[in-house]
Amino acid sequence: MRAFEELTPLPRPGMGGGVRVPRASSAPSAPPAAGWLVEEASGGEATVRFWHRSDAAAVAVSASGWRWPDPVDACDLEPAGDGWWTAAFRVPGDWQTRFEILEHRGQGAPAWHMYGLGIRRGGRDQPIEGVEAATTGVVRLGADKPWLAGGAGPRIVELEPGVRLARLGDPSRPAPLVVWFDGEGHIERQGTASIAAGAHAAGVLPDVALAFVDSGDARAEILGVPGGNAERVGRDLVPRLHRDGVLGPVSPDDTIVTGSSFGGLSALFALLHGEGRVAAAVAQSTSYWRYPDPALDDAICDAVPAGSRVRLHHGRYEGDGPARGERLASRLRAQGVDATTRTPSGGHDWTWWIPEAIDDIGALLR
């Protein structure tokens, strides 16, 4: 048994430190209109203003990575008359985030000053009394990617329980294989197959086969662990798809695994299990905290197949994630692995995971 297969998950850590959220002091440049707008952009930054109309006692914007702002009221909107609330923030010019507008009703300070910007505390199980998410949306700056609107949804077929396949392009010809972890999230909630179809139509992706592997109800037990879905994909699913001709002949050089959060760990572990049958891993917002440091990096570097390609993505608002990723990539490069990192301006968020993964998958397959 190799060292990475003996890794044992650690308990989830407590909350990290607060994040500085820079407010913009400028006066509104336009009349109120619910939602958000860019008031000014220069020097790689932008001023984004949020507007919301409500009779609530307090209102705040909760953006990905901003759950624990410092100070605690940094994301509170201010009353602007006639039921309107507003605030402007100075953000990176390539900011990508999902956001919620939160409302507090009742006496005293809003509960998010104590429990963080969200509608639940204690993980995801305990609703915060008096706090509601009034509206949600997405901010995407600096991304000229019209294909994100999606294309004609490809036909999705079930290969086996928990594994579904979508083909983009000519189904009669062999195509590269990309395996996505958290399949139900991609197919049932995020529309990734449709987004990929748009990217294919735009020439960002070549003809490709997308296999989506579900996590199921026991996600923490089968995702982000050395066994579970990582072992299933690297040792069973990928070799079987190569061998049995479900997709026609598929070269290991054209086989990629990708995932985010716990799925980022699974993508890396599947690359190791593949022992050369998987060419590349695109791992996003990888949950490094789940294993001792530096034991995780040691184990990955010890087992990574020669010739592998590794693409690591970490959001700007994900604490030490970017630094941890660069450290791992540096060690991999030192032993001859093609490893790179990128830091999109977002938090722990599907909003940037999907387009950034598609960009790198397209580049890896060119």
C-alpha positions, 0 to 999 in steps of 0.5 A, spaced: 500 500 500 502 506 497 503 512 502 497 516 499 492 510 500 494 510 508 492 517 509 486 518 514 482 524 514 482 529 520 476 533 523 473 539 519 477 545 522 473 551 525 472 558 522 478 561 519 480 569 520 475 574 518 476 577 511 477 584 509 472 587 505 474 594 502 468 598 502 467 604 496 466 611 499 463 614 493 456 616 492 451 612 488 452 614 480 445 612 478 438 611 481 436 605 485 435 599 481 435 592 485 441 588 483 448 590 482 452 594 477 459 596 476 460 604 477 467 604 475 473 600 473 480 601 473 487 599 475 485 591 475 479 593 480 472 595 480 467 598 484 460 594 484 454 597 488 448 593 490 441 595 491 436 592 495 429 594 497 426 592 503 422 593 510 427 589 513 431 592 520 438 590 516 440 588 510 447 585 508 450 582 501 453 575 502 458 573 497 462 567 496 468 568 501 466 573 505 462 569 510 466 572 516 468 579 514 472 584 518 469 588 521 463 584 522 458 589 519 463 590 513 458 587 508 452 591 511 448 595 506 446 602 508 439 605 508 438 610 502 431 612 503 424 610 500 425 603 503 432 602 499 438 599 501 445 600 498 453 599 499 459 599 494 465 595 494 472 595 491 473 588 488 478 585 483 476 586 476 475 579 474 471 578 480 466 571 480 461 570 485 455 568 487 451 572 492 445 573 497 442 579 499 440 577 507 435 581 511 434 581 518 428 582 522 427 584 529 430 587 535 438 588 536 444 587 531 443 582 525 445 575 527 450 575 522 454 579 526 455 573 531 454 567 526 457 570 519 453 572 513 449 566 511 442 563 513 445 557 517 450 556 522 453 550 525 455 547 518 449 547 514 444 544 519 441 550 524 437 555 521 439 562 524 433 565 527 430 572 524 435 571 517 432 570 510 435 570 504 431 575 500 434 574 493 440 571 490 445 572 484 451 572 480 457 577 479 461 575 473 466 581 471 472 581 466 470 574 463 468 575 456 465 568 455 459 568 452 459 560 451 457 560 459 450 561 457 450 554 454 448 550 448 443 545 446 444 540 452 447 534 450 444 527 451 446 524 457 445 516 458 447 512 464 453 508 464 452 504 470 449 506 477 452 513 479 455 514 472 452 518 467 455 520 460 455 526 455 458 526 448 460 533 445 461 532 437 461 526 433 459 520 437 461 515 431 469 518 432 473 516 438 474 522 443 478 524 449 475 523 456 473 527 462 471 525 468 467 530 473 466 528 480 460 530 484 456 528 478 449 530 481 451 537 482 454 538 475 448 535 472 442 536 476 444 543 479 449 547 475 448 545 468 455 543 466 453 539 460 450 545 457 455 549 459 460 545 456 456 544 450 456 552 449 464 551 450 464 546 444 460 550 440 465 556 441 471 552 440 473 552 447 472 544 447 474 539 442 469 533 441 469 530 448 466 525 452 464 527 459 463 522 465 459 525 471 460 520 477 455 521 483 457 522 490 451 520 493 448 521 500 455 519 503 459 524 500 464 525 505 465 518 506 467 517 498 469 523 496 476 527 498 478 520 501 484 515 497 479 510 496 472 511 494 470 514 488 477 516 487 479 509 487 473 507 483 475 512 477 482 511 477 482 503 477 476 501 475 472 506 471 477 509 466 481 503 465 474 499 463 472 505 458 479 505 455 478 497 454 471 496 453 470 501 447 464 504 450 467 511 447 471 507 442 479 507 443 481 513 448 488 514 449 491 515 456 494 522 454 487 524 452 484 522 459 483 528 464 479 527 471 477 534 475 473 536 481 472 541 486 473 542 494 473 534 496 472 533 489 479 536 488 482 531 493 479 525 489 481 528 482 488 528 485 487 521 488 484 518 482 491 521 478 495 517 483 490 511 482 490 511 475 498 509 474 499 513 467 492 511 465 490 518 467 494 524 464 491 530 467 488 532 473 484 539 474 483 540 482 479 546 484 479 549 491 482 543 494 480 541 501 488 540 503 486 541 511 483 534 510 490 531 511 496 532 515 501 537 512 506 536 509 504 528 509 499 530 504 504 533 499 509 528 501 504 522 499 502 525 492 509 527 490 511 520 492 506 517 487 504 521 482 506 518 475 511 521 471 509 525 465 502 527 469 499 534 468 496 538 474 492 544 474 491 547 481 485 553 482 484 556 488 480 562 490 483 569 492 478 568 498 480 561 500 485 563 506 491 559 505 489 555 499 493 559 493 499 558 498 498 551 499 497 550 492 503 553 489 507 549 494 504 543 492 505 545 484 512 547 486 514 540 489 511 537 483 515 541 478 521 540 482 520 532 480 519 534 473 511 534 473 507 539 469 504 543 474 501 550 474 496 554 479 491 559 478 488 564 483 481 566 480 478 572 484 472 568 488 471 564 494 469 556 494 464 557 489 461 553 483 461 560 479 468 560 477 469 552 478 466 550 472 468 556 467 475 555 469 475 548 469 473 548 462 478 553 460 484 548 462 481 542 460 480 545 453 487 547 453 490 540 456 486 537 450 489 542 444 
